[in-house]
Each structure stands twice: as structure tokens, then as C-alpha cells.
Amino acid sequence: MVPPKTNRRSGVSEQSKRIRGLNHVGVKEGDAIPLLEELRPELQIGPAAIVKGNDITQINHRTIERDQLQTSYTNLSTERDQLQSSYTNLSTERDQLQTRYTNLISERDHIERDQLQTSNTNLITERDQLQTSYTSLTIERDQLQTSYTNLITERDQLQTSNTNLTIERDQLQTSYTNLSTERDQLQTRYTNLISERDQLQTSYTNLITERDQLQTSYTNLITERHQLQTINTNLTIERDQLQTSYTNLTIERDQLQTRYTNLISERDQLQTSNTNLTIERDQLQTSYNNLTIEKQQLQIKILQIAKEKEDLQSSSNTMRNQMDLLQKEKNRLQQKLNDLRE
């Protein structure tokens, strides 16, 4: 028997919806195969249903859905293979990393063990060196202790000697202070006496110097008095001469003043004449320049006229030659005409 249409359509539609969601929700291969197995009986078509058009359309839809499911299955298989390959690669990398990690742990343990062994050897060596140093320091400490005891004894002896020397030093200091005080007093007295002696010597020297200066000044004054008297006489004579010269110079000055006034007048007149002459010179210079320009222009015109004259002379000569030829031709023709008349 053919199942009812409604049940088959509803079953196929539900299965189709379920299969269409496989690509969106990520169904595994183990889940997709049972679904296809469940749909396989429903996808089978009986002979009685083929005759009807609705059943044919339904079969076509189911075939398309089957092909889509087959494609989805193939895609899922491909993705599964890719995921399997990725998983294999990741497993291989994990094993390699695990091996590297194990090797690194081994190397670290080996390196740390060697470092610890080396550190232990170095510490033992340092311990032996420190033990030797400690023994040496103990011996030196005992020697220093003995030396310290001897130094304490010597210090006590030196302390006693120092006390005695201090008492003697204080006594000598007192004696030195007293002697120094007496020496200072004597030195002060000696200094005062030296100062008084120097002052007296300076005063004496100054007085001697002043006396000599005064004597020299007196002699100089006597000499200067005689000289001044002579100079006074000479100056009186020169004054009279200068008075006469002054009178003459006054007269000459008046004459020179008059001449100067005349010269000033003449200078002004000459200045005016010079100004006028300068103006005339400028005018003449301008006229000369203009004449020079006109002369050059006339020379150019003369050259042009001379050239034209030569051209005209040439033309005239040419015309004369032509006229001579024409005259000769005329005479020849006249002669022929005369001959013909005869």
C-alpha cells in the first residue's frame, strides 16, 4: 500500500527541515548517517504514486533534497577528514613539544647539577683558604697581643717621663715669659731712642738743606735783580720804539683800511662782471653747441648735396653723350635728307 499523502509530506518536510539544519548546527558523521537511513524508506516511491502529477513533483523535491543531503554529507566527510588531519598534526606537535620539554628538563637538571658541583668545589676551596687565613690571623693576633702588652708598658713609662717633662716645661715657660717681658721692654726703649735719634738727624739734615737752599735763593735773587734792572732798561727802550712803531702802524692801518674798502668795491664789481661773463659764457657755449650741431647737420647736407651733384653730373654727362649721339644721328639723317633732295 501507498502511505497517505499527508503523512508522507509531513514526514518528508520534517526530515527535510532536520537535514537542512545539519550545515548550520555542525552535525557529526555518526549523527548524519542514521538520519539518512531514517529518510531512505520515505524517499522510496511506489509504482502507484508515479502516475499522479503531484507525486512526481513531490518525488522531484525529495530527489533534490536527497542530493542536498548527499552534498552536505560529502562536505561533512571532508570537514571530518580535515579535522582528523588537524588533530593528527596537533598530536604530533604535542608529542614533539613534550619531547622538547623532557629534553629541556634533562638539560636543565644536568646544567644545574654541574653548576651545583662547581659551586660546591669552589666553596670547599674558599673554605680551605679561609681556614688557612684564620690560622694566620690567629698567629698574628697573638703576636699583636704581645706587642700590645709591650706597648702598654712603654706607654706607662713614657707617661711618667711626659709628666716630669711637663713640669720642667712649665717652669721653663715661666722663665721664658719673664725674659721675654724684659726683652720687650728693653726693645721698646731701644726703639724709642732710635726714633728720637732719627728724628733729630732728619731735623738737622732738613735745616742744613734749607740753609743751603736759602743761600742759593739769595744768590739767585741778587743775580735776577741785576738782570731785571738790565731788562727794565731794555724794555723801556723797546717800549719807546714800539710806541713809535704803533703810531706808524696806526697810520698804515688806516691807509690799508681805505685800500681794503676800495678793494672790496672792486671785488664786488669784478664779482658782478664775472657773473655776467659767466652768463654770457654759458649763452655762448649754448650758441656754440647749437652752431656745432647745425654745422654737423650742414656738413651732412653738403655731403648729400655733393653726392646728388655727382649723381646729377653723371646724369648730365650721360645726357650730353646721348645728345651728342642724337645730334650726330640728326646730322646723318639731315645729310641723307639733303642727298635725297638732290
Secondary structure, 3 states (H helix, E strand, C coil): CCCCHHHHHHHHHHHHHHHHCHHHHCCCHHHHHHHHHHHHHHHCCCHHHHCCHHHHHHHHHHHHHHHHHHHHHHHHHHHHHHHHHHHHHHHHHHHHHHHHHHHHHHHHHHHHHHHHHHHHHHHHHHHHHHHHHHHHHHHHHHHHHHHHHHHHHHHHHHHHHHHHHHHHHHHHHHHHHHHHHHHHHHHHHHHHHHHHHHHHHHHHHHHHHHHHHHHHHHHHHHHHHHHHHHHHHHHHHHHHHHHHHHHHHHHHHHHHHHHHHHHHHHHHHHHHHHHHHHHHHHHHHHHHHHHHHHHHHHHHHHHHHHHHHHHHHHHHHHHHHHHHHHHHHHHHHHHHHHHHHC
